[in-house]
Structure formats: C-alpha cells, structure tokens
Amino acid sequence: MKKLGVIGAGESGIGSTILAKEKGWDVFVSDFGKISCEVKDQLVALEVRFEEEGHSLDILAACDVVVKSPGVPDTAAIIRDLLDQGVSVISEIEFAFDFLPEGAKVVGITGSNGKTTTTNLVHHLLAQSDKTVVKGGNLGKSFARLICEGYADIYVVELSSFQLDGIVSFRPDVAVILNITPDHLDRYSYDFELYADSKLRITQNLNHSDLLIANESSEATRIRIGDSAREFEIKWINNNRLQLQNYAHDNPYLRGEHNNFNATVAIEIARRFGIAESMIAQGLKTFVNDDHRMQSVAVYNDIEWINDSKATNVDSCFYALSSIDKPIIWILGGVDKGNNYDVVKDLVDARVKLIVALGLDNSKVIQTFEQMKEVYSVRSMAEAVRVSKEKAEKGDVVLLSPACASFDLFNNYKDRGNQFIQQVKNQHALAS
C-alpha cells in the first residue's frame, strides 16, 4: 500500500486525502497549527491518522510522496528536512493530475490578477455546451476533490504561483498567463524574478497539441517565452488591441479594460472548445462573478459603495481605480506584501479625492500618499465606513480595494469584504 503524507489540513490537503483514500493509499495528515473540529471529524470518518500543532518528521519521511499545502513555503523547516532526506514533495494539483480521467481536458489559468474572474467566466461559457465542465483549484474546490467527484470533460483550474511551485508533470491542455506583476514578494525573498519564473512553470510540460494564451502587454511574460523554439501553440493577446465590439454585453461584472482582456481570453478558450459565437455572446451577458470583486453592494444618496476586497496587490487596485470615472474615496491597507504604489500615483492624483488607510500599520500608505491627498488612518471597518460616509458627496464612489493582505484585522479577504458590506448597510440603516 502506497503512503501519502499531507502537510496542511486545508482544502487542498483534505482534497488530496480523500482522493488518496479513494485510490487505496494509506494517508497521514500533519498540520503545524490546530485542525478544525469539522476537519477532524472528516479525517476520523475516513480512518486517516493525523496530528496537529507540529510535524513528525519520521512518519512523513517514510511516505512515498508528500503533498504540501500552497500556504506552506519551501523554506519551512519540515519541507527542507524532507527534501534533505530525498522525499518527493509536490503540490496537490500535481498529485491530482496523476488521476485525471482518460480523455478529460484541463484549462489552467494563472496570473497576478484576474484569475478568478477569468476562471469563472471560462467555466460559464463552456458550461453552455453539452460537455460536463467543472471549476476549482485556487478557488472553491481543490483539483483533487473535483477528480474525486466523478468524470468531467473539462476541468477549469485556477492556479496560484504557490501551487505551480510544486508541479513535476502537471500539463494543462490550454494554459493561460493573464499577467505577471509584483505580488507575494514576501514569499519569494522580495525577488520579482523568482515570482515571475514561478508563474511560467505552467508552460514547462506543454507539448505540440497544447495552447498557451498569454498577455503580449506583459513584459515579464514576453521575456520568458521569447522567440525560442517551443513545441506548443501560442496565442498572444494585446491588452491595447481588444476587439469585443461583436460581443456588446454591458455586464457590470465585466467593467473596465482589464475585464475586457479577461473576456477576450475566455472567448478564445470557448472557441477552442467549439462553443458557438451566439452562445459566447449570450454567456457574456448572463455572467455573474463571485463576490468581493468590484462588487457594487449599495447606492445611497447617489453614492456607490464597491467591495473589491479580493484586490490584494497594487496592480489589482490599478485596474479598479482605472475602471471608475467618478470621484473616489479609496479604502486600502492591511498587511503589506512589498507593495510599490508608484504605478497608481497618477490615477490617485486624477481620480481619488481622499484616502482611508485601514490597518494596524498604516505608515507606508500614509507616507506614500499624504503629500498628494488627505489621508485618514483607521483601525476597524466600522471606522473606515463611518469616515467614508461622512466625507462622501453625491456622485462619489467609495471603493474598498485594499492592495494588501487582510490578516491584521480580518480572517481573510472574504471576512474583510463581508464586514464592509455589513457596515455599509448598518450605518445607512441607522441614519435613515
């Protein structure tokens, strides 16, 4: 019986555990933190051994392969120790790929920004066919869990750089690199080149039958793909030469030039799989994106409140700010990931009327923008909404687009966005 070690009891770890048990493997789950009661119950029901608040190197080193959670860096002591002992340490998507059903296709989508919107839109367009299409990976269900749930014709998988770091043979039939801009640099020794190389790992196993769709406007992508000999087909899309006039959709979930680009990518993939033009056009009109992505949550007194909590890097905020042509009150801040705000300064100068810095440490935001705009420093979402409400005037947009991670004040970006929505509703209800 093969043995699988799983480091991390999150969605990817549990998905790998379920898949491995289904295939007859012996599984051991190890988490450096505490495991939730719900997950413990799942593991007990699966008859899986587990540990929490530490790792047993001897047990993990005796496994045939170890799957590590995306949140566990290669620099973690347990990972270094396992690699030193010659243990194969891979990502969940690599493990799941070995069990991909015969004949099934994989669409892999990576990039610093736009991954989830594009993944959701591709799934939406492809699902209009007679094929079985599922989505997951870095959003929703893990790739491994999707494999467990039965055959699908097409797996649309969102891929983070952390997941791609742990691949060996994973190969999508259609690979997408939306863009590569600075993000998660704290994970990559603040070296953008390391981060960019990680994104390009999506291409490492592509062959002559595969397609890469890439952003011609992304210098980091162009440099790495280059003109060198390659087996796979490549389709370059230029963000400055988009042709969507045949797909007039007026969909609020796809506003902004960045979403025009995301839609163009999705259209190319839909065509690749034979979706009719009329179905593509209809799909663009009916698409509804996930929450926390340029989500218009309320309009009070002609002031729009937009929840873009998923915008956890500066480039994402650039797209958000550039898609709004009204005066903006910008709420940003949180755990800095090596942000360089220079790329948004012109937009801030032209479109932002004031800034609300939300976080335990707002010094970088304040130092960057205090000479340009009025900046208010706050330490709770209630205070951020209160200040924004007091300062907003008719015709303004209040935009939560943090450019930072959420873990100083919130559980995650969803918690941050949900608190924003609730505070907007509560504070306007009290005023009415």
C-alpha positions in Angstrom: 0.0 0.0 0.0 1.4 3.4 -1.0 1.8 6.0 1.7 0.9 9.7 1.3 1.9 12.4 3.7 -0.2 15.6 3.7 1.1 18.8 5.2 -1.7 21.2 5.9 -5.3 20.4 6.6 -6.9 23.0 4.4 -9.0 22.4 1.2 -6.0 21.1 -0.9 -4.8 18.8 1.9 -8.3 17.3 2.5 -8.9 17.0 -1.2 -5.7 15.1 -1.6 -6.6 12.9 1.4 -10.0 12.0 0.0 -8.5 11.2 -3.4 -5.7 9.1 -2.0 -8.0 7.1 0.2 -10.3 6.5 -2.8 -7.3 5.1 -4.6 -6.3 2.8 -1.7 -3.4 4.8 -0.2 -2.5 5.0 3.4 -2.6 8.7 4.4 -1.1 10.7 7.3 -2.2 14.3 7.7 0.1 16.8 9.6 -0.7 20.4 10.4 1.6 22.9 12.2 -1.5 24.7 13.5 -4.7 23.4 15.0 -7.1 21.4 12.9 -10.8 22.4 13.0 -13.3 20.1 14.6 -15.1 19.8 11.3 -12.0 18.6 9.5 -11.1 16.3 12.4 -14.5 14.6 12.0 -13.8 14.1 8.3 -10.5 12.5 9.0 -11.9 10.2 11.6 -14.7 9.2 9.2 -12.0 8.5 6.5 -10.0 6.5 9.1 -7.0 8.7 8.5 -4.3 9.3 11.0 -3.5 12.9 11.8 -1.6 15.3 14.0 -1.8 19.0 14.8 0.5 21.7 16.3 3.6 20.1 14.9 5.1 17.7 12.4 6.5 14.2 12.9 9.4 14.0 10.5 9.9 10.3 10.9 6.4 9.5 9.8 6.4 11.9 6.9 9.8 10.8 5.7 8.5 7.2 5.5 5.9 8.2 2.9 6.2 7.6 -0.8 5.2 11.2 -1.5 4.2 14.2 0.5 1.7 16.8 -0.7 2.1 20.2 0.8 -0.5 23.0 1.2 0.0 26.1 -1.0 0.3 28.1 2.1 3.4 26.2 3.2 6.6 27.8 1.8 9.6 25.7 0.6 11.6 27.4 3.3 9.6 25.8 6.1 11.8 23.6 8.3 9.7 20.5 7.7 9.9 20.9 3.9 13.7 21.4 4.0 14.1 18.4 6.2 12.0 16.2 3.9 13.9 17.4 0.8 17.2 16.7 2.5 16.1 13.1 3.1 15.2 12.8 -0.6 11.4 12.7 -0.1 9.3 13.8 -3.0 7.3 16.9 -2.0 4.7 18.0 -4.5 1.6 20.3 -4.7 -2.0 19.0 -4.6 -2.5 19.8 -8.3 0.4 17.6 -9.2 -0.9 14.7 -7.1 -4.4 15.1 -8.6 -3.2 15.3 -12.2 -1.9 11.7 -11.9 -5.5 10.6 -11.6 -7.0 12.7 -14.3 -9.7 10.7 -16.1 -8.8 9.5 -19.6 -9.9 11.8 -22.3 -10.6 14.7 -19.9 -9.1 18.2 -20.7 -7.6 20.7 -18.3 -7.7 24.5 -18.7 -5.1 26.0 -16.3 -5.3 29.8 -15.6 -2.6 31.7 -13.7 -1.6 35.4 -13.4 -1.2 38.0 -10.7 -4.7 39.4 -11.3 -7.9 38.3 -12.9 -7.5 34.6 -12.3 -10.8 34.1 -10.5 -12.9 36.3 -12.8 -11.4 34.6 -15.9 -11.8 31.1 -14.4 -15.4 31.8 -13.6 -16.1 33.2 -17.0 -14.4 30.4 -18.9 -16.5 27.9 -16.8 -19.7 29.9 -17.5 -19.1 29.9 -21.3 -18.0 26.3 -21.6 -20.9 25.1 -19.4 -23.3 26.2 -22.1 -22.2 23.2 -24.3 -23.2 19.6 -23.9 -19.9 18.9 -22.1 -19.5 18.4 -18.3 -17.4 21.3 -17.1 -16.2 21.9 -13.5 -14.1 24.6 -11.9 -11.8 24.7 -8.9 -8.2 24.8 -7.9 -7.2 28.0 -6.2 -10.9 28.9 -5.8 -13.7 26.7 -4.4 -13.0 23.0 -4.5 -9.5 21.7 -4.9 -8.5 19.9 -8.1 -8.1 16.7 -6.1 -11.7 17.0 -4.8 -13.0 17.6 -8.3 -11.3 14.4 -9.5 -13.0 12.5 -6.7 -16.4 13.7 -7.7 -16.5 11.9 -10.9 -15.7 12.3 -14.6 -15.8 15.7 -16.2 -15.0 16.6 -19.8 -13.2 19.8 -18.9 -11.6 20.9 -15.6 -11.1 24.7 -15.4 -8.5 25.2 -12.8 -7.3 28.4 -11.2 -3.6 28.2 -10.4 -1.5 30.3 -8.0 2.3 30.5 -8.1 2.4 28.6 -4.8 0.6 25.6 -6.5 2.8 25.8 -9.6 5.9 25.7 -7.4 5.2 22.1 -6.6 4.5 20.6 -10.0 6.5 18.0 -11.9 4.4 16.6 -14.7 1.2 18.7 -14.5 0.2 19.7 -18.0 -2.9 21.7 -19.0 -4.3 21.3 -22.5 -4.9 25.1 -22.5 -2.6 27.2 -20.3 -3.3 30.9 -19.6 -0.9 33.5 -18.2 -3.0 36.6 -17.7 -0.3 38.9 -16.4 2.8 38.9 -14.2 3.1 41.9 -11.8 4.6 42.1 -8.3 2.7 40.1 -5.8 3.5 37.8 -2.9 7.1 39.0 -3.0 7.4 38.3 0.7 7.2 34.6 -0.3 9.9 35.0 -2.9 12.6 36.8 -1.0 11.3 40.1 -2.4 12.7 39.0 -5.8 10.2 39.6 -8.6 12.3 37.4 -11.0 11.7 34.3 -8.7 8.0 35.1 -8.6 7.7 35.5 -12.4 9.7 32.3 -13.0 7.2 30.5 -10.8 4.2 31.7 -12.9 6.0 30.4 -16.1 6.1 26.9 -14.7 2.6 26.4 -16.1 4.3 26.0 -19.5 7.0 23.6 -18.6 5.3 20.4 -19.8 3.2 21.8 -22.7 3.5 19.8 -26.0 2.6 20.3 -29.7 -1.1 19.7 -29.0 -1.4 22.3 -26.3 -2.2 26.0 -26.4 -0.8 28.8 -24.4 -2.8 32.1 -24.2 -0.6 34.9 -23.0 -0.7 38.7 -22.5 1.5 40.4 -25.1 1.4 43.5 -22.9 3.2 41.7 -20.1 6.9 42.3 -20.4 7.7 39.6 -17.8 5.8 37.0 -19.9 7.2 38.1 -23.2 10.8 37.9 -22.0 10.4 34.4 -20.6 8.5 33.0 -23.5 10.7 34.8 -26.0 11.3 33.6 -29.5 13.0 30.4 -28.5 11.9 27.1 -30.0 8.8 25.6 -28.4 6.5 22.7 -29.1 3.2 24.3 -28.1 1.0 26.7 -29.9 0.8 30.3 -28.5 -1.9 32.9 -28.9 -0.7 36.4 -27.8 -3.4 38.8 -26.8 -2.6 42.5 -26.6 -4.5 44.5 -24.0 -4.4 47.5 -26.2 -5.9 45.9 -29.2 -9.0 44.2 -27.9 -11.9 43.5 -30.3 -15.1 42.9 -28.4 -17.5 45.0 -30.5 -19.3 41.9 -31.6 -20.0 40.9 -28.0 -21.7 44.0 -26.6 -22.8 42.8 -23.2 -23.0 45.8 -20.8 -22.3 43.5 -17.9 -21.4 45.3 -14.7 -19.3 42.3 -13.6 -17.0 42.8 -16.6 -16.4 46.6 -16.5 -13.0 48.0 -17.1 -10.3 47.4 -19.7 -8.8 44.6 -17.5 -12.1 42.7 -17.7 -12.2 43.3 -21.5 -8.9 41.5 -21.6 -10.2 38.7 -19.3 -13.3 38.3 -21.5 -11.1 38.1 -24.7 -9.1 35.3 -23.1 -12.3 33.5 -22.2 -13.7 33.9 -25.7 -10.5 32.4 -27.2 -10.9 29.3 -24.9 -14.6 28.9 -25.7 -13.8 29.0 -29.4 -11.0 26.4 -28.8 -13.7 24.0 -27.4 -16.2 24.7 -30.2 -18.6 27.0 -28.4 -20.9 28.8 -30.9 -20.5 32.6 -31.3 -24.1 33.1 -30.4 -23.6 31.1 -27.1 -20.5 33.1 -26.3 -22.4 36.4 -26.7 -25.2 35.2 -24.6 -22.8 33.9 -21.9 -21.1 37.3 -21.6 -24.4 38.9 -20.9 -25.5 36.4 -18.3 -22.2 36.0 -16.4 -22.3 36.8 -12.7 -18.9 36.9 -10.9 -18.0 35.9 -7.3 -18.4 38.4 -4.5 -15.6 40.7 -3.4 -14.5 41.5 -7.0 -15.7 45.0 -8.0 -19.0 44.1 -6.3 -21.4 47.0 -6.2 -23.1 46.5 -2.9 -25.2 49.6 -2.4 -26.1 53.1 -3.7 -27.2 55.6 -1.1 -27.8 59.3 -1.9 -26.2 58.8 -5.3 -23.0 57.4 -3.6 -22.0 54.0 -4.8 -20.2 51.6 -2.5 -18.0 49.0 -4.2 -16.4 45.9 -2.5 -13.2 44.9 -4.2 -11.7 43.2 -1.1 -10.1 40.5 -3.3 -7.7 43.2 -4.7 -4.7 42.2 -2.5 -2.0 43.8 -4.6 -1.3 47.2 -6.2 -1.8 46.0 -9.8 -5.4 44.9 -8.9 -6.1 48.3 -7.4 -4.8 49.9 -10.6 -7.4 48.1 -12.6 -10.1 49.0 -10.0 -9.2 52.7 -10.0 -8.9 52.9 -13.7 -12.4 51.4 -14.2 -14.2 54.2 -12.3 -14.7 57.6 -13.8 -16.2 59.3 -10.8 -14.5 60.8 -7.7 -13.2 58.0 -5.5 -12.9 57.6 -1.7 -10.3 54.8 -1.6 -10.1 52.5 1.4 -6.9 50.5 1.3 -4.3 49.0 3.7 -3.6 45.8 5.7 -0.6 43.5 5.6 1.9 44.9 3.1 3.4 42.4 0.7 6.3 44.5 -0.6 4.0 47.0 -2.3 5.2 49.7 -4.7 2.5 52.3 -5.1 4.2 54.3 -7.8 2.1 52.6 -10.6 -1.1 54.1 -9.1 0.0 57.6 -8.2 -1.2 59.2 -11.5 -4.6 57.5 -11.0 -4.7 58.6 -7.4 -3.9 62.2 -8.4 -6.6 62.2 -11.1 -9.4 60.2 -9.6 -9.1 59.8 -5.8 -10.5 62.6 -3.6 -9.3 61.2 -0.3 -7.8 58.0 1.2 -8.9 55.9 4.2 -5.9 53.8 5.4 -7.3 50.7 7.1 -4.9 48.6 9.1 -2.8 48.1 12.2 0.2 49.6 10.5 -0.7 52.3 8.0 2.6 54.1 7.9 3.5 53.0 4.4 0.2 54.2 2.9 0.3 57.4 4.8 3.9 58.2 3.8 3.2 57.4 0.2 0.1 59.5 -0.3 0.0 62.2 2.5 1.6 64.8 0.2 -1.0 64.0 -2.5 -4.3 63.6 -0.8 -6.0 63.9 2.6 -5.4 60.6 4.4 -7.4 59.2 7.3 -5.9 56.4 9.4 -8.4 53.9 10.9 -8.2 50.5 12.6 -11.6 49.0 12.1 -14.0 48.5 9.2 -16.7 50.4 11.1 -14.5 53.4 11.4 -13.4 53.2 7.7 -17.1 53.2 6.6 -18.0 55.9 9.0 -15.2 58.3 7.8 -16.1 57.5 4.1 -19.8 58.1 4.7 -19.0 61.5 6.4 -16.7 62.6 3.6 -18.6 61.3 0.6 -20.8 63.6 -1.6 -23.3 62.8 -4.3 -21.7 61.3 -7.4 -18.8 59.8 -5.4 -17.7 56.1 -5.3 -16.5 54.6 -2.1 -14.1 51.8 -3.1 -12.7 49.1 -0.8 -9.7 47.9 -2.8 -7.0 47.2 -0.2 -3.9 46.3 -2.1 -2.8 44.3 0.9 -3.4 41.0 2.7 -6.2 41.0 5.3 -4.7 39.1 8.2 -4.0 42.1 10.6 -7.7 42.8 11.2 -9.7 40.1 9.4 -9.8 36.3 9.0 -9.4 36.6 5.2 -10.4 38.8 2.2 -14.0 37.4 2.4 -14.3 38.4 6.0 -13.0 41.9 5.2 -15.5 42.3 2.3 -18.4 40.9 4.3 -17.6 43.3 7.2 -17.6 46.2 4.7 -20.9 45.2 3.3 -22.4 44.8 6.7 -21.1 48.2 8.0 -22.4 50.0 4.9 -25.8 48.5 5.5 -25.8 49.1 9.2 -24.6 52.7 9.2 -27.0 53.7 6.5 -29.9 52.0 8.3 -29.1 53.9 11.5 -29.1 57.2 9.5 -32.5 56.6 7.9 
